[in-house]
Amino acid sequence: MDDELYNSVDRYYQVDEFTAREKLAIEFGERFAIDHTTIDDEFWSRCAEHFNEQELLELTVVAGFCVGMGRAFQVLDIAVDFDVLWSREPAVS
């Protein structure tokens, strides 16, 4: 993944270079981090079209770890070495 594609992740739903599977994984991470209550049966059904049960478990565990570590870093005031494009609203709901 080149820098341009990496920096476009906040607009994943508009970027053709991301596959449908990648877009869904990004949307999952976004929903998990911002409003986990939107991960409903309809969304799980969409996920099941692209991921098997093992992959969904792994995606959930990784998202949980990343969100948890991000919150721990924030609480501990640990600086990050790169700019983060923060958004409080999910791009897609």
N, C-alpha and C positions, 0 to 999 in steps of 0.2 A: 504494500500500500504506500503510495507516494504521499508527500506532505499535503498536496492539494486535496486529495481525496480524504485524508485524515482530517483536515481542517473543515471539510464540508459535512462532517457527521451530524452536525446540528440541523442540517437541511436534507437528511438522508432520504426523505420521502420525495424529494425533487431531483435527486441525483441518479441518473441512469446507470452509473458505474457500479452501484450497489445492487447485488442480486436481491430477489424477493426474500430469500432466506436471511440475508444479511440485514435487510430493512426490518424484518420482523424481529430479529435478535436485538437490534438497536431500539426498536419500539418497546420491546420487553424490558430492556434495561431502563429506558426512560420512564415507563409506567411504574416499574418496581421502585425506582428512586424517588419519583415525584408524587405519584398517587397510586399506590399498590391496589387500592380498592377497584381500580378500573380493569384489573386482571380478572375478568369474569369468564363465565362459561363460553361465551361467544369468542372471546380472545383466545382461550385455551384451544378451542376448536380450530381456529386459524393456525395456531402454533403447531397443532398435531398434524396439519397438512405438510409441514416442512421439517419437523423434528420428531424423533422417536422419544419414548419415555426416558431413556437414559440421557439423551441430549437435553431434554427439558429439565431433568434433575440437575445436571451439570450447569446449565444456564442459570437456574435459580440459585444454586450454591455460589457460583461466581458473582452474580449480581449482589447477593446478600453480603458476601465478603467485601466487595468493593464499596458498597454503600456503608457498611459498618466501619471499614478502615477510613473512608472519607470523613465520617462523623467523628471518629476518634482523633484524626489529625486536626480537625476543626476545634474540638474541645481542648486538645493539648496545644493549640496554636502552633502547629508544626507547619512551616512554610513549604510551599511547593516551588519547584524550580522552573515552572512553565506557566504561561498564561492559561487560564481556564475560562471558557466562554460559558458563563453561568446563565441558566434560564430557570425561572420558577414555574413556568407553564409547560405542560407537555406539548410537543409540536403537533401530535395527532391524538385525538381522543375519540 
